[in-house]
Every structure is written in C-alpha cells, then in structure tokens.
Amino acid sequence: MLTFDSVSKTYKNQVCALDNVSFTIERGEFVYLVGPSGAGKSTILRLLTAEEKPTSGQIIIENQVVNRLRRSRVAALRRRLGVVFQDFRLLPQKTVYENVAFAMQVVEASGTAIRDRVPLLLELVGLKDRHESYPNQLSGGEQQRVALARALANDPGILICDEPTGNLDPATSWEIMRLLSLVNERGMTIIMATHDSEMVNRMKHRVIVIENGKKVRDRMEGGYLN
Amino acid sequence: MRPHTIAYYFKEAIHDMRQNGAMMFASVGITLVMFIILGFFLLVTANLDYMAKDVEGKLEITAYVSDQTSEERIAGLTQEISQLPGVKSVQFISNTEALQRLGERLGSRKDLLAGYEKDNPLRHSFEVFSSSGEQVVGIAERLQKLEGIADVSYGREEVEKLIRMTQALRIGMVLLVAGLSVATLFVLMNTIRLTVYARRQEIQIMKFVGASDWFIRWPFLLQGMLLGILGALVAGGVLFLIYFNLHNYVAVEIPFLPLLPITPYLIQLIRNLVLGGIAIGFFGSMMSLGRYLNV
C-alpha cells in the first residue's frame, strides 16, 4: 500500500539526503525508521507528506504516485495521512478540544461530525476531562496525546510520527507508545522515525535502518542494533 | 462552499483585523489617502477632457470657394464635403451673407462697406464642423484638394495645442494610476503579511491536516479586500463632498465652465475606486501569502 521505489533526494545545496532507497509497507504495519540524526529519516517523512519531491524514483501511496500529484491533489493526500511531530505543534491560543476540532474544521467537516468525533478522540487518548485546558497547562506527554488525537481526527489510513517521544521522559514515552500500539491494533499503518533505541528494542516491530541516506537494514523481527 | 465555511472565513478575517487594529487602521488610512489623490486626479483629467471636447466641438474650418465656380459645382461641393470622414456638419455661406456678417461685426462702422453690395469682394465659403478635434487637420487637408476650393483656414495652432495637452494628460494619468496602485498594493501586502505571520503556525497545521490552499487563503483575501473597500469608500465619500460643493459653486459662479455631472460620473468614479480597492486587496493578500503556503 506504501512503496518507496529507488528514491533518491539531493537538496539544492548538493547535500545527498537519500540514495536509492526502496521499501514497501503493508496496510496495518508498524515500522520504525531508525538511524543517526541527519541520516535521512526526516527526508523520508517529508517525501511521504509531499513537502519535498524526490530527485529520482517514485513514492506510491494507495496506488497514487505522490511525487506526481498536482498541487491541488496534495491536500487530498494529506487528509489520508496523520502527522505527529516531536514538538507537538499545538496551537497555544486554542483549548485541547479546539485544537482537535480545528483539524476537522479546516477540511470542512460538518459541525455535527465535529461534535460527535472530538469527544471520542479525546477519550481514546485519555484526555476527556482536560478538553477545556490550554496546551501550556498540560505536561509534554499530555500535549503529545492531544497532537495524536488531532492527527487521527480526519480518520487517516497512515500515521506518520516524527520522533514522537523525542521530547518526553521514558515513562511518558511509554504511554505514547502504548497508545500508538492501540491505534495500530485497530488497523492503522504507523511509520515512526526515532532514535530511541530502548523503545525499539522493548516494543518490537519492523525496523528500517537508514545511514548516510542509504537503507542499511530492514528486519521484520525488530531490534535496534545487533 | 458551505455556508458555515463562508461564515468561518469572515469570522477569522474580522478576528485578525481586530487583533491588529492599529495596523489595519493605518493601512486603511494610507489606502484612503492614495485613493483621494487618485480620485482627485481622475476628476481633474476627466473634467479637462470634458472641457476639451466642449471646445473641440466648437472648432470650425472655413473653406473658401474659388471665384467663377458654377452653382452646380457649389451644390456638388456641399454634397462631397458632408461625406468626408469626420465631418459633423457643413453649411454654405454665400458672399452676400458673409458681407452681412462682416457688417454686423463692424457695428456702427458699417458704413465702411457702403458700395460693396454691388461689387462684393468676398468669396463664397463653407463652414465645416468636425466631430472631434483630432480630425480637424485631416479634414482641412482633404478640403484643400477638392476642386473649386481655393483656400482653407482653421485654428491650426489651437487645435494642435489642445490635442497635445489632452494626450499628455492621459499619459500622465495612466502613470499616476499605475504608480499609486502599486504603492497601495505594497502597503496592503505588508499589513496582510503581518497577520499571515501571526498565523503561520495555524497555516502550517492546516497544510498538514489537508486544508486546501483556497480554504487557507480566503480569510486573508477577505481581509485585504475589506481594507481596500473601506479605504475606497471613505475616499469616495470625501471626493463626493468636495466635488458636490465645487460643482454647485461653479454652476452659480462660473456657469459657462462645463463640469461633468455628479450622476452618473461621480458615482461611476466611486464604484471604480471600490472595484480597484477590491482588486488591490485581493492581489496584495495573494502575494503576501505565497511563501507560507508552500509547505
């Protein structure tokens, strides 16, 4: 359902971020994208969300060639992707509820749909009681859970997580990982960039290792280094 | 587009305008001043144009008929002249009539002409009116070539001066409109850019959850257009007051000076300013959004 086919990316400043990377991810898989910072993990995620175009090769999501999408079709693609960032990126002037509702408002969901769905999402991430709080009143873990609820708001098929536990302590990271597993068990495809080796070793899933822009390992049984 | 989406656009636009009240006020002020200057010059040139037309309409060409031209030829000439391009009307003035007119002009010294009735030294002539000042020269040249026309006279210098002046005014006008429009565009662009900048986080999130470019743009476009409309309307009001009073004053004090009527002219001008304001606001906002939408 998601394929990288011989993808290379060279940025304008001649930095070669990705070199002939290929892999396929099936529906419902949970995949870690690991490797040192600057290895090309972020580039892969940016190519998936069509923020960047590859220099060569193809990216296919659900039979659509992402790198050939017209600008007006990119928005439609992104509605099928949920994105969670390391720095949460919640809107500080909006409440928890509003932050999640915002994602639905801007894709023109009806008021009824928003009122029905947002409480369910907040319940899923365990923040039903905090819906009137503002982001600065929440802990990092809670903020990331709001961000996760927002990423799930438009019912995407694929969840893209860019170092979702990078700013969190181990206990809180573990909470987020449990939530991601729960979502994955319900059928969500998850691609998670991380260099949290402990997490990768503890919660085993498929691991794709990227180093210097090359795919150096792709193991179904998981584990960070061995 | 759903009705509640449109409501959302307006809500967001007005929210931002309130948030940046001072900045919005300043840019409406600048837009307003620009539009007043613009409108003022438009009024001046349009009126000069109008006056020029008035004068042009009064320009006449006199074509003198050669002596010993037969009556049939004169009748033929009347026909030919009236069919020349640009000729509005033509009138034959016999030498008897010309003498009479001369007598009238001399007034009390009419006696000077005594005796000329029997041996009239004047020539028959045609009075030719052109439909516009620009055609006077061309008509005069054509008249000169007609058989039976001895001589042609018209206010050559006046005509040429008038044509040059109105053309220079039109060119100046176009430059002024272009210059002021660009300046206003930049002012609005910068104002909107501030609100775009204040909302850059939201824009980024909107992009990531798949909001369309137009959904993101509309609130900002509305802001720009509202600023433009506001500036144009207030400027239109000021110009209306000025012109209304000027018009009334001239009508009483200088009645022979032709000024453009308030309706429809001034109303059209205000409508055009508003349309211009909308266009400038729209493009200003489009331009200020560019970079932030490319995520």
Boltz contact constraints between the chains, C-beta under 6 A:
constraints:
  - contact:
      token1: [A, 75]
      token2: [B, 210]
      max_distance: 6.0
  - contact:
      token1: [A, 75]
      token2: [B, 212]
      max_distance: 6.0
  - contact:
      token1: [A, 78]
      token2: [B, 210]
      max_distance: 6.0
  - contact:
      token1: [A, 79]
      token2: [B, 210]
      max_distance: 6.0
  - contact:
      token1: [A, 83]
      token2: [B, 208]
      max_distance: 6.0
  - contact:
      token1: [A, 91]
      token2: [B, 202]
      max_distance: 6.0
  - contact:
      token1: [A, 103]
      token2: [B, 209]
      max_distance: 6.0
  - contact:
      token1: [A, 106]
      token2: [B, 206]
      max_distance: 6.0
  - contact:
      token1: [A, 106]
      token2: [B, 211]
      max_distance: 6.0
  - contact:
      token1: [A, 107]
      token2: [B, 210]
      max_distance: 6.0
  - contact:
      token1: [A, 107]
      token2: [B, 211]
      max_distance: 6.0
  - contact:
      token1: [A, 108]
      token2: [B, 5]
      max_distance: 6.0
